[in-house]
Amino acid sequence: MKPGTLVKPDFLIIGGQKCGTTWLWDMLKQHPGTDLPIKKEIHFFSTSEYCNKGKEWYYSHFSDLDSSKVVGEASTSYLYDYVTYSLNPTPALENDHSLPSIPELITNEFPNIKILILLRDPVKRAISAYKHNIHTGFISPFSGLKEMAEQRPKMRILELGYYTRYIRLWKKFVAPERMRIYIFEQDVVKSPEETVSSAYSFLKLNTNFKPNNVGKPRLKSMGWSRLSLNYYAGRLANQNNFAGRVSYKIINRSMIFPLWENLDNSLKPFFIREEDIDFLRSQYLPEKGELEDLLGRNLDCWTYGDKN
């Protein structure tokens, strides 16, 4: 890169959260034709506090990259409509309406940006997001998914699963030839090689390159038993409690993971209740037909929590 050259992203993976974006990022990062930043998720265009840091702060994440290669980032909060206040202490979800919508902000800055989106069964995505908030220590394992979704909307456990409204908005700003949407259950789980090749082709990368672990897409998530033990041991460890620190290390030793996972089937009903599943289904299922029309794809691979 020449001194003074401003390196801009060629593509953005904008979401959805807990839909396999890390897998796709890893596939792109391995390609010799890409040069990607150390920080995968910058969240500049979706977080008011980061927007206020200025564009220089944003571009600093790309300053050491090779502009002759394909450059991008992957902030899953971009699959949303408006910029939010994310760092304030209130549990309320507050949008910064002094700024344009997220798609407008991004396309004003990058008129030719390419957009990659992954979608997953929204009920499963919401449960995964709930577990993530437990894992990070924001809420307890017994908080209740429905209660947290309603009482702490800032976590966007529900909001980030309303795919239809966000994709419809994004399509107003991004032409179809500059957008690729993949379904996790169909494209990533069942056809990972074809999906990687499709993404490479979309970004004008050599499709002959074969990345490692392409056929092993995983959504990283702790089981419920280990998650709850991890939460309480972590709280003790944070209190500088010796027993807590020791327990935390023991719980997180990979050799004993199976011990925790074997308890999950019996413990899951205590963490995710039928009323939680019914609540999520009532939120997402009504828009299935509209989303299918928008995507031009059948989504029967999504069960929406239905066990039948």
TIZATOR-299095 format. One record per residue (C-alpha): residue in three letters; x, y, z. Coordinates in Angstrom, 2 decimals, m for minus. Example, Ala and Ser with C-alpha at 12.3 -4.5 7.8 and 13.67 -1.06 7.14 Angstrom:
TIZATOR-299095
R   residuo        px        py        pz
R       Ala     12.30     m4.50      7.80
R       Ser     13.67     m1.06      7.14
//
This chain:
TIZATOR-299095
R   residuo        px        py        pz
R       Met      0.00      0.00      0.00
R       Lys      1.27      3.47     m0.88
R       Pro      1.77      5.90      2.03
R       Gly     m1.37      7.94      2.56
R       Thr     m3.62      5.49      0.69
R       Leu     m6.98      5.04      2.39
R       Val     m7.89      1.35      2.49
R       Lys    m11.64      0.79      2.29
R       Pro    m13.58     m2.47      2.61
R       Asp    m14.74     m4.21     m0.55
R       Phe    m17.33     m6.27      1.29
R       Leu    m19.23     m6.49      4.56
R       Ile    m20.68     m9.54      6.25
R       Ile    m23.61     m7.84      7.98
R       Gly    m25.22    m10.74      9.84
R       Gly    m27.18    m12.28     11.11
R       Gln    m25.86    m12.62     14.59
R       Lys    m25.40    m16.28     15.60
R       Cys    m25.97    m17.44     12.01
R       Gly    m22.53    m18.76     10.99
R       Thr    m20.74    m15.52     10.14
R       Thr    m17.57    m16.59     11.95
R       Trp    m17.37    m19.69      9.74
R       Leu    m17.69    m17.59      6.58
R       Trp    m15.16    m15.09      7.90
R       Asp    m12.68    m17.91      8.50
R       Met    m13.23    m19.23      4.97
R       Leu    m12.54    m15.78      3.51
R       Lys     m9.61    m15.07      5.80
R       Gln     m7.79    m18.20      4.60
R       His     m7.92    m17.12      0.96
R       Pro     m4.59    m15.68     m0.29
R       Gly     m6.53    m13.06     m2.23
R       Thr     m7.91    m11.40      0.91
R       Asp     m6.32     m9.25      3.59
R       Leu     m8.67     m8.89      6.53
R       Pro     m8.35     m6.88      9.75
R       Ile     m7.53     m8.51     13.06
R       Lys    m10.81     m7.27     14.49
R       Lys    m13.69     m9.06     12.77
R       Glu    m16.54     m6.95     14.15
R       Ile    m16.01     m3.18     14.27
R       His    m19.69     m2.12     14.61
R       Phe    m18.89      1.41     13.49
R       Phe    m21.99      1.99     11.37
R       Ser    m24.43      0.52     13.90
R       Thr    m23.24      2.01     17.19
R       Ser    m23.70      5.71     17.86
R       Glu    m20.78      5.88     20.27
R       Tyr    m18.44      4.40     17.64
R       Cys    m19.79      6.66     14.89
R       Asn    m18.86      9.60     17.09
R       Lys    m15.25      8.41     17.14
R       Gly    m15.08      9.51     13.52
R       Lys    m14.11      7.90     10.23
R       Glu    m10.42      8.07     11.05
R       Trp    m11.01      5.62     13.89
R       Tyr    m12.89      3.29     11.54
R       Tyr    m10.28      3.36      8.79
R       Ser     m7.49      2.77     11.30
R       His     m8.63     m0.87     11.43
R       Phe     m7.63     m1.23      7.76
R       Ser     m4.49      0.93      7.71
R       Asp     m2.02     m1.98      7.64
R       Leu     m3.88     m4.00      5.01
R       Asp     m2.95     m4.58      1.39
R       Ser     m5.38     m2.58     m0.75
R       Ser     m4.53     m4.72     m3.79
R       Lys     m6.32     m7.62     m2.09
R       Val     m9.96     m8.02     m1.11
R       Val    m10.65     m6.25      2.19
R       Gly    m13.71     m6.44      4.40
R       Glu    m15.18     m6.68      7.86
R       Ala    m18.02     m8.59      9.53
R       Ser    m20.24     m6.70     11.98
R       Thr    m23.42     m8.66     12.62
R       Ser    m25.16     m5.58     14.05
R       Tyr    m25.38     m4.12     10.53
R       Leu    m28.36     m6.37      9.72
R       Tyr    m30.63     m3.89     11.45
R       Asp    m32.33     m0.64     10.57
R       Tyr    m31.07      2.22     12.75
R       Val    m27.90      3.10     14.63
R       Thr    m28.30      2.35     18.35
R       Tyr    m26.86      3.70     21.57
R       Ser    m25.12      0.51     22.64
R       Leu    m22.76      1.62     25.39
R       Asn    m25.17      3.48     27.66
R       Pro    m26.19      1.74     30.92
R       Thr    m29.94      1.61     30.31
R       Pro    m31.52     m1.73     29.29
R       Ala    m33.77      0.13     26.85
R       Leu    m33.15     m0.07     23.11
R       Glu    m32.58      3.49     21.90
R       Asn    m31.90      4.50     18.31
R       Asp    m29.91      7.54     17.25
R       His    m32.31      9.17     14.81
R       Ser    m29.92     12.03     14.15
R       Leu    m28.17      9.60     11.79
R       Pro    m29.49      7.94      8.61
R       Ser    m30.37      4.26      8.59
R       Ile    m27.48      1.79      8.71
R       Pro    m27.77      0.79      5.00
R       Glu    m27.85      4.44      3.96
R       Leu    m24.83      5.31      6.10
R       Ile    m22.82      2.43      4.67
R       Thr    m23.75      2.88      1.02
R       Asn    m23.12      6.65      1.25
R       Glu    m19.58      5.82      2.33
R       Phe    m19.12      2.79      0.06
R       Pro    m21.39      3.05     m3.02
R       Asn    m20.07     m0.19     m4.54
R       Ile    m19.84     m2.28     m1.37
R       Lys    m20.72     m5.97     m1.61
R       Ile    m22.95     m7.41      1.09
R       Leu    m22.94    m10.97      2.46
R       Ile    m25.75    m12.19      4.72
R       Leu    m26.32    m15.48      6.52
R       Leu    m29.71    m16.36      7.99
R       Arg    m30.66    m19.10     10.42
R       Asp    m33.92    m20.38     11.90
R       Pro    m34.82    m17.27     13.95
R       Val    m36.05    m19.27     16.95
R       Lys    m32.73    m21.10     17.20
R       Arg    m30.88    m17.84     16.60
R       Ala    m32.72    m16.14     19.48
R       Ile    m31.95    m19.03     21.85
R       Ser    m28.30    m18.87     20.84
R       Ala    m28.26    m15.10     21.44
R       Tyr    m29.81    m15.64     24.87
R       Lys    m27.12    m18.20     25.71
R       His    m24.45    m15.78     24.50
R       Asn    m25.65    m13.14     26.95
R       Ile    m25.48    m15.70     29.76
R       His    m21.99    m16.71     28.68
R       Thr    m20.79    m13.11     28.75
R       Gly    m22.20    m12.69     32.25
R       Phe    m24.86    m10.11     31.40
R       Ile    m27.71    m12.24     32.71
R       Ser    m28.16    m15.34     34.84
R       Pro    m29.04    m18.75     33.36
R       Phe    m32.39    m18.59     35.13
R       Ser    m33.37    m15.12     33.92
R       Gly    m35.88    m16.47     31.42
R       Leu    m35.64    m15.86     27.69
R       Lys    m39.06    m14.24     27.30
R       Glu    m38.52    m12.03     30.32
R       Met    m35.11    m10.86     29.12
R       Ala    m36.35    m10.24     25.58
R       Glu    m39.12     m8.03     26.93
R       Gln    m37.36     m6.38     29.87
R       Arg    m33.94     m5.86     28.30
R       Pro    m34.58     m5.13     24.62
R       Lys    m31.14     m3.58     24.27
R       Met    m29.79     m7.13     23.99
R       Arg    m31.93     m7.46     20.84
R       Ile    m32.60    m11.14     21.49
R       Leu    m35.82    m10.70     19.52
R       Glu    m35.03     m7.74     17.31
R       Leu    m32.13     m9.23     15.36
R       Gly    m34.36    m12.08     14.18
R       Tyr    m36.84     m9.90     12.29
R       Tyr    m35.00    m10.55      9.05
R       Thr    m37.71     m9.42      6.64
R       Arg    m37.80     m5.76      7.63
R       Tyr    m34.01     m5.40      7.58
R       Ile    m33.41     m7.19      4.29
R       Arg    m36.20     m5.23      2.65
R       Leu    m34.51     m2.01      3.81
R       Trp    m31.06     m3.15      2.65
R       Lys    m32.45     m4.03     m0.78
R       Lys    m33.46     m0.39     m1.22
R       Phe    m29.80      0.63     m1.10
R       Val    m27.92     m2.37     m2.52
R       Ala    m28.49     m3.79     m6.00
R       Pro    m29.17     m7.56     m6.22
R       Glu    m25.85     m8.23     m7.98
R       Arg    m24.00     m6.79     m4.99
R       Met    m25.77     m8.89     m2.35
R       Arg    m25.56    m12.60     m1.48
R       Ile    m27.84    m14.22      1.08
R       Tyr    m27.16    m17.72      2.40
R       Ile    m29.36    m19.94      4.56
R       Phe    m27.29    m21.62      7.26
R       Glu    m29.24    m24.89      7.38
R       Gln    m29.31    m25.30      3.60
R       Asp    m26.21    m23.63      2.24
R       Val    m23.68    m23.92      5.05
R       Val    m24.59    m27.21      6.72
R       Lys    m25.57    m29.17      3.62
R       Ser    m23.44    m27.54      0.91
R       Pro    m20.47    m25.80      2.54
R       Glu    m18.07    m26.31     m0.39
R       Glu    m20.52    m24.85     m2.90
R       Thr    m21.27    m21.93     m0.58
R       Val    m17.61    m21.09     m0.12
R       Ser    m17.07    m21.26     m3.88
R       Ser    m20.09    m19.00     m4.38
R       Ala    m18.73    m16.45     m1.89
R       Tyr    m15.30    m16.53     m3.54
R       Ser    m16.84    m16.00     m6.95
R       Phe    m19.00    m13.15     m5.65
R       Leu    m15.87    m11.38     m4.36
R       Lys    m13.89    m12.11     m7.56
R       Leu    m11.54    m14.48     m5.73
R       Asn     m9.93    m17.57     m7.24
R       Thr    m12.45    m20.35     m6.74
R       Asn     m9.78    m23.04     m7.15
R       Phe     m8.47    m22.30     m3.66
R       Lys     m9.63    m24.86     m1.09
R       Pro     m9.69    m23.64      2.53
R       Asn     m9.23    m25.88      5.55
R       Asn    m12.20    m27.14      7.58
R       Val    m14.72    m26.03      5.00
R       Gly    m16.96    m28.97      5.77
R       Lys    m17.02    m28.36      9.52
R       Pro    m19.27    m25.35     10.05
R       Arg    m20.10    m24.98     13.71
R       Leu    m22.08    m22.52     15.74
R       Lys    m20.07    m22.18     18.91
R       Ser    m22.26    m22.48     21.95
R       Met    m21.92    m23.95     25.43
R       Gly    m24.37    m26.53     26.67
R       Trp    m26.82    m25.40     29.36
R       Ser    m25.19    m27.27     32.23
R       Arg    m21.70    m25.99     31.54
R       Leu    m23.09    m22.54     30.78
R       Ser    m24.76    m22.24     34.18
R       Leu    m21.76    m23.59     36.08
R       Asn    m19.49    m21.31     34.10
R       Tyr    m21.69    m18.31     34.97
R       Tyr    m21.66    m18.86     38.74
R       Ala    m18.00    m19.87     38.92
R       Gly    m17.17    m16.79     36.86
R       Arg    m18.99    m14.54     39.32
R       Leu    m17.00    m16.02     42.18
R       Ala    m13.77    m15.65     40.22
R       Asn    m14.57    m12.00     39.49
R       Gln    m14.93    m11.47     43.24
R       Asn    m11.34    m12.64     43.59
R       Asn    m12.56    m15.80     45.26
R       Phe     m9.93    m18.56     45.12
R       Ala    m12.48    m21.36     45.01
R       Gly    m14.29    m19.57     42.21
R       Arg    m11.14    m19.19     40.13
R       Val    m10.26    m22.85     40.55
R       Ser    m13.82    m23.94     39.72
R       Tyr    m13.86    m21.71     36.65
R       Lys    m10.67    m23.31     35.32
R       Ile    m11.91    m26.84     36.00
R       Ile    m15.26    m26.21     34.30
R       Asn    m13.53    m24.85     31.20
R       Arg    m11.08    m27.73     30.76
R       Ser    m11.93    m29.36     27.45
R       Met    m11.39    m32.88     28.82
R       Ile    m14.46    m32.63     31.01
R       Phe    m16.78    m30.89     28.53
R       Pro    m18.65    m34.18     27.81
R       Leu    m19.58    m34.46     31.51
R       Trp    m21.49    m31.19     31.29
R       Glu    m23.00    m31.86     27.87
R       Asn    m24.46    m35.19     29.01
R       Leu    m26.59    m33.30     31.54
R       Asp    m28.12    m30.98     28.99
R       Asn    m31.16    m32.98     27.93
R       Ser    m32.39    m33.24     31.50
R       Leu    m31.58    m29.62     32.41
R       Lys    m32.71    m27.81     29.25
R       Pro    m36.39    m27.50     30.33
R       Phe    m35.25    m25.46     33.33
R       Phe    m33.52    m22.93     31.06
R       Ile    m35.74    m22.83     27.95
R       Arg    m39.41    m23.34     28.71
R       Glu    m42.15    m24.27     26.26
R       Glu    m43.64    m20.81     26.75
R       Asp    m40.33    m19.31     25.59
R       Ile    m40.47    m21.35     22.38
R       Asp    m44.13    m20.49     21.85
R       Phe    m43.31    m16.82     22.37
R       Leu    m40.50    m16.88     19.80
R       Arg    m42.59    m18.81     17.29
R       Ser    m45.42    m16.28     17.63
R       Gln    m42.95    m13.50     16.81
R       Tyr    m41.25    m15.03     13.80
R       Leu    m43.51    m17.57     12.11
R       Pro    m46.05    m15.03     10.80
R       Glu    m43.43    m13.44      8.56
R       Lys    m42.17    m16.69      7.04
R       Gly    m44.17    m16.37      3.81
R       Glu    m43.14    m12.75      3.32
R       Leu    m39.48    m13.63      3.89
R       Glu    m39.69    m16.53      1.43
R       Asp    m41.09    m14.17     m1.20
R       Leu    m38.38    m11.62     m0.48
R       Leu    m35.60    m14.20     m0.77
R       Gly    m37.20    m16.30     m3.51
R       Arg    m36.46    m19.39     m1.44
R       Asn    m38.34    m22.05      0.50
R       Leu    m37.62    m21.98      4.23
R       Asp    m39.17    m25.27      5.31
R       Cys    m35.77    m26.21      6.75
R       Trp    m36.64    m23.86      9.63
R       Thr    m38.81    m25.55     12.27
R       Tyr    m39.47    m22.40     14.32
R       Gly    m39.21    m24.55     17.44
R       Asp    m41.83    m27.05     16.30
R       Lys    m40.87    m30.55     17.49
R       Asn    m43.36    m32.31     15.20
//
